[in-house]
Amino acid sequence: MPARRSLSTFKLVILALLFCSLTAPGSLANSSLLFKEAQIVLGPELNQSMAMQKTSLGIDFIHRISSDTGDRGILAFQGRFNWNSPNKKIDPELYNSYFKIKNTLADWWIGHSRVAYGLNSYFDSHALLLAPLAMADFGFENAWGSGLSRDTDWGTIALAYTDSLASGRISYGVINQNNFNLGVSRASGSLPGNNEVDFLGTDAAFLYENYELRVENTTGSKGSLPYHSFFIRGGLKLLDEERLKLELQKVSLEQGNNLEQTSSLGISYLFDENLAFRMMAQNDPMNGGTKYIFQSYYYAPWQ
């Protein structure tokens, strides 16, 4: 009970800081950005934890604290109200809620943000139907805690402690400059439900003209059983301004004697900078063949 009480207090402090930022005079000045987010999703909920497979309304707020020498900190909040169709009710969901201090040595964040493990710590996938491997390995993308990160000329170093899970990743290559990023990760601790994990992961991302490839592998133990996961996703961008994107993804999960495999096809079309349509077809032989999900996603500045 004491640990749970202290964690609740920690969350309340972070939320209070963000509320003060949102309601403070001038919080929507030139150093702030506020976006509105809305999506309509048709199809079965393949994963109860995947918010992007649920109809929702939300906001995304970023406030930069600056000085004459540049950015000194960031306050971020991103939350949604999801429609829970099986239970016919609306559920609130918190995605981002953190305060980040920036300096020359490292960026330090406290609040609700990304685990420092795998490709999910490097790429933003919050609006996509295709789930990152973190959803399978950990059951979540973001969690409460604190972390450090540092971007260098050769790559990125990230450390985090979130909800009794210690994680870290070091990578080589900058995707927007070198067209590749290679990473090694480690995570150890406990997940919700007293599920102990000890993971070692490797990952890679490559860009070549209008092609992209992402691969991730995890080995170790989960819930006292041997564990292995493998993820591969290939993408092809087409049309002017790369408006159309086709993706193929395969995920393999092995825990003890239990083996699960899913294959997914993703299609994305950008109508403009604010509106996108996405479709996913997922083949899951363990749960009844192929299922289809359709998403209309809107994300724009609040003016």
Contacts in CASP RR format, 6 or more apart in sequence:
PFRMAT RR
TARGET T0000
AUTHOR 0000-0000-0000
METHOD contacts of the structure
MODEL  1
MPARRSLSTFKLVILALLFCSLTAPGSLANSSLLFKEAQIVLGPELNQSM
AMQKTSLGIDFIHRISSDTGDRGILAFQGRFNWNSPNKKIDPELYNSYFK
IKNTLADWWIGHSRVAYGLNSYFDSHALLLAPLAMADFGFENAWGSGLSR
DTDWGTIALAYTDSLASGRISYGVINQNNFNLGVSRASGSLPGNNEVDFL
GTDAAFLYENYELRVENTTGSKGSLPYHSFFIRGGLKLLDEERLKLELQK
VSLEQGNNLEQTSSLGISYLFDENLAFRMMAQNDPMNGGTKYIFQSYYYA
PWQ
7 144 0 8 1.000
7 163 0 8 1.000
10 111 0 8 1.000
10 144 0 8 1.000
10 145 0 8 1.000
11 111 0 8 1.000
11 112 0 8 1.000
11 144 0 8 1.000
14 97 0 8 1.000
14 98 0 8 1.000
14 99 0 8 1.000
14 110 0 8 1.000
14 111 0 8 1.000
14 112 0 8 1.000
14 144 0 8 1.000
15 97 0 8 1.000
17 75 0 8 1.000
17 99 0 8 1.000
18 61 0 8 1.000
18 75 0 8 1.000
18 76 0 8 1.000
18 77 0 8 1.000
18 97 0 8 1.000
18 99 0 8 1.000
21 27 0 8 1.000
21 61 0 8 1.000
21 63 0 8 1.000
21 75 0 8 1.000
21 77 0 8 1.000
22 61 0 8 1.000
22 77 0 8 1.000
26 32 0 8 1.000
27 63 0 8 1.000
28 34 0 8 1.000
31 63 0 8 1.000
31 64 0 8 1.000
31 65 0 8 1.000
31 66 0 8 1.000
32 61 0 8 1.000
32 62 0 8 1.000
32 63 0 8 1.000
32 64 0 8 1.000
33 60 0 8 1.000
33 61 0 8 1.000
33 62 0 8 1.000
33 63 0 8 1.000
33 301 0 8 1.000
34 59 0 8 1.000
34 60 0 8 1.000
34 61 0 8 1.000
34 301 0 8 1.000
34 302 0 8 1.000
35 59 0 8 1.000
35 60 0 8 1.000
35 61 0 8 1.000
35 299 0 8 1.000
35 300 0 8 1.000
35 301 0 8 1.000
35 302 0 8 1.000
36 58 0 8 1.000
36 59 0 8 1.000
36 60 0 8 1.000
36 298 0 8 1.000
36 299 0 8 1.000
36 300 0 8 1.000
36 301 0 8 1.000
36 302 0 8 1.000
37 56 0 8 1.000
37 57 0 8 1.000
37 58 0 8 1.000
37 59 0 8 1.000
37 60 0 8 1.000
37 80 0 8 1.000
37 297 0 8 1.000
37 298 0 8 1.000
37 299 0 8 1.000
38 56 0 8 1.000
38 57 0 8 1.000
38 58 0 8 1.000
38 297 0 8 1.000
38 298 0 8 1.000
39 52 0 8 1.000
39 55 0 8 1.000
39 56 0 8 1.000
39 295 0 8 1.000
39 296 0 8 1.000
39 297 0 8 1.000
39 298 0 8 1.000
40 55 0 8 1.000
40 295 0 8 1.000
40 296 0 8 1.000
41 52 0 8 1.000
41 53 0 8 1.000
41 54 0 8 1.000
41 55 0 8 1.000
41 56 0 8 1.000
41 293 0 8 1.000
41 294 0 8 1.000
41 295 0 8 1.000
42 293 0 8 1.000
42 294 0 8 1.000
42 295 0 8 1.000
43 291 0 8 1.000
43 292 0 8 1.000
43 293 0 8 1.000
43 294 0 8 1.000
44 291 0 8 1.000
44 293 0 8 1.000
45 53 0 8 1.000
45 54 0 8 1.000
45 85 0 8 1.000
45 86 0 8 1.000
46 53 0 8 1.000
46 282 0 8 1.000
46 284 0 8 1.000
46 291 0 8 1.000
46 293 0 8 1.000
47 53 0 8 1.000
47 131 0 8 1.000
47 135 0 8 1.000
49 135 0 8 1.000
49 139 0 8 1.000
49 140 0 8 1.000
50 131 0 8 1.000
50 135 0 8 1.000
51 80 0 8 1.000
51 82 0 8 1.000
51 93 0 8 1.000
51 95 0 8 1.000
51 126 0 8 1.000
52 126 0 8 1.000
52 127 0 8 1.000
52 128 0 8 1.000
52 129 0 8 1.000
52 295 0 8 1.000
53 129 0 8 1.000
53 293 0 8 1.000
53 295 0 8 1.000
54 82 0 8 1.000
54 83 0 8 1.000
54 84 0 8 1.000
54 85 0 8 1.000
55 82 0 8 1.000
55 83 0 8 1.000
55 85 0 8 1.000
56 80 0 8 1.000
56 81 0 8 1.000
56 82 0 8 1.000
56 83 0 8 1.000
56 93 0 8 1.000
57 80 0 8 1.000
57 81 0 8 1.000
58 78 0 8 1.000
58 79 0 8 1.000
58 80 0 8 1.000
58 81 0 8 1.000
59 77 0 8 1.000
59 78 0 8 1.000
59 79 0 8 1.000
59 302 0 8 1.000
60 77 0 8 1.000
60 78 0 8 1.000
60 79 0 8 1.000
60 96 0 8 1.000
60 299 0 8 1.000
61 75 0 8 1.000
61 76 0 8 1.000
61 77 0 8 1.000
61 78 0 8 1.000
62 74 0 8 1.000
62 75 0 8 1.000
62 76 0 8 1.000
63 74 0 8 1.000
63 75 0 8 1.000
63 76 0 8 1.000
64 71 0 8 1.000
64 73 0 8 1.000
64 74 0 8 1.000
65 71 0 8 1.000
65 72 0 8 1.000
65 73 0 8 1.000
65 74 0 8 1.000
65 75 0 8 1.000
66 72 0 8 1.000
66 73 0 8 1.000
71 102 0 8 1.000
72 101 0 8 1.000
72 102 0 8 1.000
72 103 0 8 1.000
73 99 0 8 1.000
73 100 0 8 1.000
73 101 0 8 1.000
73 102 0 8 1.000
74 99 0 8 1.000
74 100 0 8 1.000
74 102 0 8 1.000
75 98 0 8 1.000
75 99 0 8 1.000
75 100 0 8 1.000
76 96 0 8 1.000
76 97 0 8 1.000
76 98 0 8 1.000
76 99 0 8 1.000
76 100 0 8 1.000
76 113 0 8 1.000
77 96 0 8 1.000
77 97 0 8 1.000
78 94 0 8 1.000
78 95 0 8 1.000
78 96 0 8 1.000
78 97 0 8 1.000
78 126 0 8 1.000
79 92 0 8 1.000
79 93 0 8 1.000
79 94 0 8 1.000
79 95 0 8 1.000
79 96 0 8 1.000
79 97 0 8 1.000
80 92 0 8 1.000
80 93 0 8 1.000
80 95 0 8 1.000
81 90 0 8 1.000
81 91 0 8 1.000
81 92 0 8 1.000
81 93 0 8 1.000
82 90 0 8 1.000
82 91 0 8 1.000
82 92 0 8 1.000
82 93 0 8 1.000
83 90 0 8 1.000
83 91 0 8 1.000
84 90 0 8 1.000
84 91 0 8 1.000
94 112 0 8 1.000
95 112 0 8 1.000
95 126 0 8 1.000
95 141 0 8 1.000
95 142 0 8 1.000
96 112 0 8 1.000
96 113 0 8 1.000
96 142 0 8 1.000
97 111 0 8 1.000
97 112 0 8 1.000
97 113 0 8 1.000
98 109 0 8 1.000
98 110 0 8 1.000
98 111 0 8 1.000
98 112 0 8 1.000
98 113 0 8 1.000
99 109 0 8 1.000
99 110 0 8 1.000
99 111 0 8 1.000
100 107 0 8 1.000
100 108 0 8 1.000
100 109 0 8 1.000
101 107 0 8 1.000
101 108 0 8 1.000
101 109 0 8 1.000
105 150 0 8 1.000
106 148 0 8 1.000
106 149 0 8 1.000
106 150 0 8 1.000
106 157 0 8 1.000
107 148 0 8 1.000
107 149 0 8 1.000
107 150 0 8 1.000
108 146 0 8 1.000
108 147 0 8 1.000
108 148 0 8 1.000
109 146 0 8 1.000
109 147 0 8 1.000
109 148 0 8 1.000
109 149 0 8 1.000
110 145 0 8 1.000
110 146 0 8 1.000
110 147 0 8 1.000
111 144 0 8 1.000
111 145 0 8 1.000
111 146 0 8 1.000
112 142 0 8 1.000
112 143 0 8 1.000
112 144 0 8 1.000
112 145 0 8 1.000
113 142 0 8 1.000
113 143 0 8 1.000
113 145 0 8 1.000
113 147 0 8 1.000
113 160 0 8 1.000
113 162 0 8 1.000
114 120 0 8 1.000
114 121 0 8 1.000
114 141 0 8 1.000
114 142 0 8 1.000
114 160 0 8 1.000
115 121 0 8 1.000
115 134 0 8 1.000
115 138 0 8 1.000
115 140 0 8 1.000
115 141 0 8 1.000
115 142 0 8 1.000
115 143 0 8 1.000
115 160 0 8 1.000
115 162 0 8 1.000
115 165 0 8 1.000
115 167 0 8 1.000
115 187 0 8 1.000
116 147 0 8 1.000
116 149 0 8 1.000
116 158 0 8 1.000
116 159 0 8 1.000
116 160 0 8 1.000
116 167 0 8 1.000
116 168 0 8 1.000
116 169 0 8 1.000
116 185 0 8 1.000
117 134 0 8 1.000
117 137 0 8 1.000
117 138 0 8 1.000
117 167 0 8 1.000
117 168 0 8 1.000
117 169 0 8 1.000
117 185 0 8 1.000
117 186 0 8 1.000
117 187 0 8 1.000
117 199 0 8 1.000
117 201 0 8 1.000
118 133 0 8 1.000
118 134 0 8 1.000
118 169 0 8 1.000
118 183 0 8 1.000
118 185 0 8 1.000
118 201 0 8 1.000
118 203 0 8 1.000
118 216 0 8 1.000
119 132 0 8 1.000
119 133 0 8 1.000
119 203 0 8 1.000
119 205 0 8 1.000
119 214 0 8 1.000
119 216 0 8 1.000
119 231 0 8 1.000
120 132 0 8 1.000
120 133 0 8 1.000
120 134 0 8 1.000
120 141 0 8 1.000
121 158 0 8 1.000
121 169 0 8 1.000
121 185 0 8 1.000
122 156 0 8 1.000
122 169 0 8 1.000
122 171 0 8 1.000
122 175 0 8 1.000
122 181 0 8 1.000
122 205 0 8 1.000
123 132 0 8 1.000
123 205 0 8 1.000
123 214 0 8 1.000
125 131 0 8 1.000
125 132 0 8 1.000
125 141 0 8 1.000
126 141 0 8 1.000
127 276 0 8 1.000
127 297 0 8 1.000
127 299 0 8 1.000
128 278 0 8 1.000
129 266 0 8 1.000
129 278 0 8 1.000
129 279 0 8 1.000
129 280 0 8 1.000
129 293 0 8 1.000
129 295 0 8 1.000
130 233 0 8 1.000
130 247 0 8 1.000
130 249 0 8 1.000
130 264 0 8 1.000
130 266 0 8 1.000
130 280 0 8 1.000
132 141 0 8 1.000
132 231 0 8 1.000
133 216 0 8 1.000
133 218 0 8 1.000
133 229 0 8 1.000
133 231 0 8 1.000
133 251 0 8 1.000
134 140 0 8 1.000
134 141 0 8 1.000
135 141 0 8 1.000
136 229 0 8 1.000
136 231 0 8 1.000
136 251 0 8 1.000
136 253 0 8 1.000
137 197 0 8 1.000
137 199 0 8 1.000
137 218 0 8 1.000
137 222 0 8 1.000
137 229 0 8 1.000
138 165 0 8 1.000
138 187 0 8 1.000
138 191 0 8 1.000
138 197 0 8 1.000
139 191 0 8 1.000
143 162 0 8 1.000
143 163 0 8 1.000
143 165 0 8 1.000
144 162 0 8 1.000
144 163 0 8 1.000
145 160 0 8 1.000
145 161 0 8 1.000
145 162 0 8 1.000
145 163 0 8 1.000
146 160 0 8 1.000
146 161 0 8 1.000
146 162 0 8 1.000
147 158 0 8 1.000
147 159 0 8 1.000
147 160 0 8 1.000
147 161 0 8 1.000
148 157 0 8 1.000
148 158 0 8 1.000
148 159 0 8 1.000
148 160 0 8 1.000
149 156 0 8 1.000
149 157 0 8 1.000
149 158 0 8 1.000
149 159 0 8 1.000
150 156 0 8 1.000
150 157 0 8 1.000
150 158 0 8 1.000
151 174 0 8 1.000
153 174 0 8 1.000
154 172 0 8 1.000
154 173 0 8 1.000
154 174 0 8 1.000
155 171 0 8 1.000
155 172 0 8 1.000
155 173 0 8 1.000
155 174 0 8 1.000
155 181 0 8 1.000
156 169 0 8 1.000
156 170 0 8 1.000
156 171 0 8 1.000
156 181 0 8 1.000
157 169 0 8 1.000
157 170 0 8 1.000
157 171 0 8 1.000
158 168 0 8 1.000
158 169 0 8 1.000
158 170 0 8 1.000
159 167 0 8 1.000
159 168 0 8 1.000
160 166 0 8 1.000
160 167 0 8 1.000
160 168 0 8 1.000
161 167 0 8 1.000
163 191 0 8 1.000
163 192 0 8 1.000
164 189 0 8 1.000
164 190 0 8 1.000
164 191 0 8 1.000
165 187 0 8 1.000
165 188 0 8 1.000
165 189 0 8 1.000
165 190 0 8 1.000
165 191 0 8 1.000
165 197 0 8 1.000
166 187 0 8 1.000
166 188 0 8 1.000
166 189 0 8 1.000
167 185 0 8 1.000
167 186 0 8 1.000
167 187 0 8 1.000
167 188 0 8 1.000
168 185 0 8 1.000
168 186 0 8 1.000
168 187 0 8 1.000
169 183 0 8 1.000
169 184 0 8 1.000
169 185 0 8 1.000
169 186 0 8 1.000
170 183 0 8 1.000
170 184 0 8 1.000
171 181 0 8 1.000
171 182 0 8 1.000
171 183 0 8 1.000
171 184 0 8 1.000
172 181 0 8 1.000
172 182 0 8 1.000
172 183 0 8 1.000
173 180 0 8 1.000
173 181 0 8 1.000
173 182 0 8 1.000
174 181 0 8 1.000
175 181 0 8 1.000
175 205 0 8 1.000
175 207 0 8 1.000
179 206 0 8 1.000
179 207 0 8 1.000
179 208 0 8 1.000
180 204 0 8 1.000
180 205 0 8 1.000
180 206 0 8 1.000
180 207 0 8 1.000
181 204 0 8 1.000
181 205 0 8 1.000
182 203 0 8 1.000
182 204 0 8 1.000
183 202 0 8 1.000
183 203 0 8 1.000
183 204 0 8 1.000
184 200 0 8 1.000
184 201 0 8 1.000
184 202 0 8 1.000
185 199 0 8 1.000
185 200 0 8 1.000
185 201 0 8 1.000
185 202 0 8 1.000
185 203 0 8 1.000
186 199 0 8 1.000
186 200 0 8 1.000
186 201 0 8 1.000
187 197 0 8 1.000
187 198 0 8 1.000
187 199 0 8 1.000
188 197 0 8 1.000
188 198 0 8 1.000
188 199 0 8 1.000
189 196 0 8 1.000
189 197 0 8 1.000
189 198 0 8 1.000
190 196 0 8 1.000
190 197 0 8 1.000
191 197 0 8 1.000
195 222 0 8 1.000
195 223 0 8 1.000
196 221 0 8 1.000
196 222 0 8 1.000
196 223 0 8 1.000
196 224 0 8 1.000
197 220 0 8 1.000
197 221 0 8 1.000
197 222 0 8 1.000
197 223 0 8 1.000
197 227 0 8 1.000
198 220 0 8 1.000
198 221 0 8 1.000
199 218 0 8 1.000
199 219 0 8 1.000
199 220 0 8 1.000
199 222 0 8 1.000
199 227 0 8 1.000
200 218 0 8 1.000
200 219 0 8 1.000
200 220 0 8 1.000
201 216 0 8 1.000
201 217 0 8 1.000
201 218 0 8 1.000
201 219 0 8 1.000
202 216 0 8 1.000
202 217 0 8 1.000
203 214 0 8 1.000
203 215 0 8 1.000
203 216 0 8 1.000
203 217 0 8 1.000
204 213 0 8 1.000
204 214 0 8 1.000
204 215 0 8 1.000
204 216 0 8 1.000
205 212 0 8 1.000
205 213 0 8 1.000
205 214 0 8 1.000
205 215 0 8 1.000
206 212 0 8 1.000
206 213 0 8 1.000
206 214 0 8 1.000
210 236 0 8 1.000
210 237 0 8 1.000
210 238 0 8 1.000
210 242 0 8 1.000
211 234 0 8 1.000
211 235 0 8 1.000
211 236 0 8 1.000
211 237 0 8 1.000
212 234 0 8 1.000
212 235 0 8 1.000
212 237 0 8 1.000
213 232 0 8 1.000
213 233 0 8 1.000
213 234 0 8 1.000
213 235 0 8 1.000
214 231 0 8 1.000
214 232 0 8 1.000
214 233 0 8 1.000
214 234 0 8 1.000
215 231 0 8 1.000
215 232 0 8 1.000
215 233 0 8 1.000
216 229 0 8 1.000
216 230 0 8 1.000
216 231 0 8 1.000
216 232 0 8 1.000
217 228 0 8 1.000
217 229 0 8 1.000
217 230 0 8 1.000
217 231 0 8 1.000
218 227 0 8 1.000
218 228 0 8 1.000
218 229 0 8 1.000
218 230 0 8 1.000
219 227 0 8 1.000
219 228 0 8 1.000
220 226 0 8 1.000
220 227 0 8 1.000
220 228 0 8 1.000
221 227 0 8 1.000
222 255 0 8 1.000
223 255 0 8 1.000
225 255 0 8 1.000
225 256 0 8 1.000
226 254 0 8 1.000
226 255 0 8 1.000
226 256 0 8 1.000
227 254 0 8 1.000
227 255 0 8 1.000
227 256 0 8 1.000
228 252 0 8 1.000
228 253 0 8 1.000
228 254 0 8 1.000
229 251 0 8 1.000
229 252 0 8 1.000
229 253 0 8 1.000
229 254 0 8 1.000
230 250 0 8 1.000
230 251 0 8 1.000
230 252 0 8 1.000
231 249 0 8 1.000
231 250 0 8 1.000
231 251 0 8 1.000
231 252 0 8 1.000
232 249 0 8 1.000
232 250 0 8 1.000
233 247 0 8 1.000
233 248 0 8 1.000
233 249 0 8 1.000
233 250 0 8 1.000
234 247 0 8 1.000
234 248 0 8 1.000
234 249 0 8 1.000
235 245 0 8 1.000
235 246 0 8 1.000
235 247 0 8 1.000
235 248 0 8 1.000
236 245 0 8 1.000
236 246 0 8 1.000
236 247 0 8 1.000
237 244 0 8 1.000
237 245 0 8 1.000
238 244 0 8 1.000
238 245 0 8 1.000
238 246 0 8 1.000
241 270 0 8 1.000
242 270 0 8 1.000
243 269 0 8 1.000
243 270 0 8 1.000
243 271 0 8 1.000
244 267 0 8 1.000
244 268 0 8 1.000
244 269 0 8 1.000
244 270 0 8 1.000
245 267 0 8 1.000
245 268 0 8 1.000
245 269 0 8 1.000
246 265 0 8 1.000
246 266 0 8 1.000
246 267 0 8 1.000
247 264 0 8 1.000
247 265 0 8 1.000
247 266 0 8 1.000
247 267 0 8 1.000
247 268 0 8 1.000
248 263 0 8 1.000
248 264 0 8 1.000
248 265 0 8 1.000
248 266 0 8 1.000
249 263 0 8 1.000
249 264 0 8 1.000
249 265 0 8 1.000
249 266 0 8 1.000
250 261 0 8 1.000
250 262 0 8 1.000
250 263 0 8 1.000
250 264 0 8 1.000
251 261 0 8 1.000
251 262 0 8 1.000
251 264 0 8 1.000
252 259 0 8 1.000
252 260 0 8 1.000
252 261 0 8 1.000
253 259 0 8 1.000
253 260 0 8 1.000
253 261 0 8 1.000
254 260 0 8 1.000
260 286 0 8 1.000
261 285 0 8 1.000
262 282 0 8 1.000
262 283 0 8 1.000
262 284 0 8 1.000
263 282 0 8 1.000
263 283 0 8 1.000
264 280 0 8 1.000
264 281 0 8 1.000
264 282 0 8 1.000
264 283 0 8 1.000
265 280 0 8 1.000
265 281 0 8 1.000
265 282 0 8 1.000
266 278 0 8 1.000
266 279 0 8 1.000
266 280 0 8 1.000
266 281 0 8 1.000
267 278 0 8 1.000
267 279 0 8 1.000
267 280 0 8 1.000
268 276 0 8 1.000
268 277 0 8 1.000
268 278 0 8 1.000
269 276 0 8 1.000
269 277 0 8 1.000
269 278 0 8 1.000
270 276 0 8 1.000
271 277 0 8 1.000
274 298 0 8 1.000
274 299 0 8 1.000
274 300 0 8 1.000
275 296 0 8 1.000
275 297 0 8 1.000
275 298 0 8 1.000
276 296 0 8 1.000
276 297 0 8 1.000
276 298 0 8 1.000
276 299 0 8 1.000
277 294 0 8 1.000
277 295 0 8 1.000
277 296 0 8 1.000
277 297 0 8 1.000
278 294 0 8 1.000
278 295 0 8 1.000
278 297 0 8 1.000
279 292 0 8 1.000
279 293 0 8 1.000
279 294 0 8 1.000
279 295 0 8 1.000
280 292 0 8 1.000
280 293 0 8 1.000
280 295 0 8 1.000
281 290 0 8 1.000
281 291 0 8 1.000
281 292 0 8 1.000
282 290 0 8 1.000
282 291 0 8 1.000
282 292 0 8 1.000
282 293 0 8 1.000
283 289 0 8 1.000
283 290 0 8 1.000
284 290 0 8 1.000
284 291 0 8 1.000
END
